[in-house]
Amino acid sequence: MSNLKHIIYLNYKPLIIALFAFIFSWNVGLAQLFSIPDGWITSTGETISCGDCDTTFSSDNQFGKFKKGQKFGYINANNPSFTSPAFDALTSFNNNIALAKSNDKWAIIDSLGTTKHVIRCHYAYSFSDGLARIQLGNRFGFINEKGETIISIQFDGAYDFSEGLARIYHKGKWGFISKTGAIAISPKYNYAWDFSNGLASVMTLEGRNEKWGFINTSGKVEIPIKYAYVFPFSDNLAIVKNKPFPVNDLKIINKQNEILFKVDAKDIFPFSEGLACVLKKKNEKNLWGFIDTQNKTVIDYQFDQPANFINGLAYVSQNNTRMYINKTGEIVWKE
């Protein structure tokens, strides 16, 4: 698959699932921040103003990233009067450090905006499992928190580490490397997603038909590569389809590949914190609601767009009004 085809593929429906895979990797921080138009709220509904910034971004810790004009900055929720200097690009904070670009140079910065190490790269990504992905030209590698190149810049594509492995694109196929850079699972798949709940979804092509299944961290196939599509495991459950999109054929399986139940719905997004967002027709409208792991509707079908719960809150839209709800459906914040 060429780089162009790779980009096109990522803009297909699985890109949405990649976003959810990212969401599932979040951990509870000191002050989990959820983006609202003029700042952030915490999981308890407390608000933090961003002043006159244009855009804010959700965060899994106390550092709230924002954008004003063409520049990025951040605040520390534990000291919101402190606002960082402006950067041309800024990753999320992890372990109190981030990667920032200023004057065409990338550097590792600490929570006070102090430059710790200057990095030679064209683009950098957030730290994950102690390593950060960097890009030089069309190649990817990884650095540690001291700015040292731990895995040389050699891969045609790469993603962040998850559960000790990172997926890489090499010579037209996808595989996985360990944190030493050693090949842990040989690149032999047409596509792969990150590990979650100990399994990674992988895809091979049979002619023009995609076949999906799951492998473990040793590369052993745990769930046969036979499905038309699968969603990554979350809450130890996965959504699988025997027929390609857009045919409604949604089943929930466990890690033993046992079908727990079928979902009679137009669409579904992966489980998160015990709930999954499901699309059904109600009152002549297609609306989203939430089911639990027993296929019981716990929040009625009333929302315009899908959402996932993150640390107890979901950002939903109802009649084009945005709001955060908790897992009982109660509104915590409303615009």
N, C-alpha and C positions, 0 to 999 in steps of 0.2 A: 504494500500500500504506500503510495507516494505521500510526501508531506501534505500536498494539497488534498489528496483523498482523505488523509487522516483528519485534516481540519474539517472537511465536509462531513465526515462521519461523526465527529464530535458535535456537530450542530444538529444531528438527528435526535430523535426522542431520548436516547440514553443519556444525553447531556444533562437532562433534568435529573436523572438518577444520580449522576455524578455530584450534583449539588447536594442531594440528600445524603450521599455517602460522606460528603464533607461535614454536613450537619451532624451526622451520627458520631463523628469523631470528637465532637466537642465535649469538654469536661466542665463541671461546675467550677467557676472561678470565685474570686473574692467578692466580686460585685458584677455578676452577669449583667451585661448591658444589651438592651433591645432598642433598635433604632426607631425613632419617631420623627416627624417632619422637622422639629426644632430642637432635637437633642436625643435623649435616651430615657428609658424607664428601666428600673430593675425588676427582678422577678416578683418583688413585693408591691410593685406599682409606684415606687418613688420616682420622681422625675429629676433629670439633670439637664440643664439648659446648655445649648451649644452657642448661644448668642446669635450672631448673624452668619453662621456658616451655611453653606448651600445644601450639603448632603451629609448624613451621618451613617455609620455602618455598625451593625450589631457586633458584639464582642463576647468572647467566652471568658473574659477576665475584666479587671477594673480599668483597662485602657480603652477609651473610646476613640476610634479613628473618625476623622471628618474631612470634608473637602470644602474649600472656599476658593472660588474662581478656579484656577488651574493648579492650585497647591493643596497638599495634604498636610494634616497635622493630627494631634491627638491630645486628649486630656486624661488625667489620672482621676478616676472617680473618687478616690480617697483624698484628693486635693484638687478639686475642680477649678480652682482659681489659677492653677498652673496650666498654661497652654504651650505646646511645643513650638519650636521654630517651624517654618514652612518647608516642605519637601516636594520635589517633583514626583516622587512615588514613595509609597510607604506600605510595608507589609503589616500584618497583624502581629501583636506582641505575643511571645511565648517565653516563659521563664524569664520575664522582665527584659527581654531583648527583642529587637526587630531589625529588619533591613530597610534602609532608607536611601533614596537617591537624591543628590543635590549637586548642582554644577557638573552634571554628566558623570558623577562618580557614585558608586554604591558603597555603603559602609554599614557595619553592625553598630547599632546605637543602643544605649541603655535607657532606662525609664526617665532620665533627665534630659535626654536628647544628646548626650555626650557620645562622640565618635569613639568606638573601641578599636575597630579594625577596618581598614579600607579593603574593599574586595574588587578584584578585576573580573568584571563580567558585563554583559549587556543587559541582563535582567536577573532579578533574584526573587525568591519566594519565601514564605514564612518557614520558620523552624518547625520541625516535627520530629519527635523522638531524638532530639539533640542534633539533627542534621537539617540543613537547608539546601534546597535545590537551586542551582544557578544555571544560567544559560549564557553561552558564548557563541555567537553566530547561530547556527542551527544545531548545536550540540549541547548536551546537558551533563552535569555532574553534581557533586554534593560537597559542601563545606561543613566544618564543625563550628562550635560557638566561638572559637578563637580565630575564625577566618581561614583556617587551614583547609586545603583541598584534600578531602579524605577519599573521595571517589572521583577519579579523573574525568574530565569533560570529554565524553566519548560516545554518548548515546544519542540516537536520533530523536528520542522522546523519553520523558520520564515524569513520574508523579511522586508525591511526597510519601514518606514511609508511613506504613500503617501496620500495626501488629508485628513490627520487626522486619518487614519486607517492603520494597518499593517496586512498582511495576515499571518496566522499561521497554522501549521500542527499539529493536536492533535488527538490521538487515530484513526489514519488512514483516517482522513478527513481534509479538508481545510475550514477555516473560517477567521474572522477578529476580531482584538482587538482594543480598543481605547488607547489613550496615558496614561490612568491610569492603563491599564492592564485588564480592564473589557472586557468580551466577548461582542462585538458589534453585530456580526453576527455569529450564532452558526456554528461550524465546521460540515458541512453536505455535502460538495461538494467533488467530486473526484479530482478536481483541480480548481485553481482560479488564476487570475492575479491581479496585483495592480489596484487601482482606478486611472482613468484618465478621465478628463471631467465629473466627477461626477458619473461614472459608472465603474463597474468591470466585466470582463468576467469570467464566471464560467462554470464548466463542470460536468455533471453527466453521468454515464454509464448505457446504456440500453443493457444488455447482454455484448457484446464486442464493441458495437457502442457508440462512444462519441457524446454527445449532448451538444451544447454550447449556451449560452445566456448571458444576462447582468442583474445585480442587481444594485440598488442604495445604498447609504450609510446607509440606514435604513434596508437593506436586502430585500426590495421588488423587485420582478422580474419586470423589466421595458421592457425588450425585451425577448420574450419567449425562453426558453431553448429547441431549436429545430434544430439548425444549426449543420452541420457536423464540421465546424470550424469557429471561428471568430477571428479577430485581434482586439487588444484593441483600444478604441476610441482615436483619436487624431485629432485636428482641428475640433472637434465635428462630425467627420465622422468615420465610421468603415467599414472594409472589411469583408464580410461574404461569406460562401460557403454552399450550400445545399448538395453537394456531397463531399466525402472525397478526400484527396490528392491521386494521382496527377491530378485528373480530373479538367479541366479548367472550373470553374464555379464561377466567381468572380463578386460580386455585391457590390456597395457602398450604405450604408444606413445612415440615420441621426438618431438622438436620439429618434425619434418617430417611428423608425423601418420602415420608408418609403424608398423604393428603389429609389435612385436618378438616377442611371445609372448602366449599366453592363460594365465591362471592358473586351474587346476582347484581351486577352494577355495570355502568358504562366505563368506569375507570377507577383505579385505586392507586394510592401512593404507599410506600413502605411503612411498616409499623415503626413507631417511635414512642417510647415511654408507655407502651401498652395500647396505643391507639393508632388507627390508620384512617387517613382521609379518603372518603369514597364518594364517587359521583353517581347520583341517581336522578331520575325524573320525578318531579313533584310539582303539582299544580301547573302542569304544562311547561315547567322550566327545568333545566338541568342544574341541579344544586349539589353542593358538597356538604357532607356531614362526617361523623366519626363513628367507627365501630371499634369494639375491643377484640381481644384475642379469642373470644368465644363467638365472634360474629354477631354480637349484640350491638344495636345502635345505642350509643350513649350520649351523643350530641346530634340533634335532629338536622335534617338536610335543609340548609338555609343560607349557605354562603356562596358567593359568586366565584371564588377561586380556591384552589387547594392550598393547604398549609400543613406544616408539621409541628408537633410539640417539641419545644426545646426548653429544658429545665422548667417544665410546668406551664409554659405559655405558648400560644399559637397566634400568629399574625394573620387575621382573616379579613375578608371584605363582605359586607352585607349591604345590598342596595347601593353599591359603590362607596360605602363608608368604611374606612379602615379601622380596625380595632384589635386589641389583644384580648384573648379569652383564656381562662384557666381550664383545667380538665373536667370541670363540671359544666362548662359552657357559660360561666359567669363572666361578664365584661370587666376587665381589670383597667383598661384604658381605651378611650374612644376619641377619634379626631373630631 
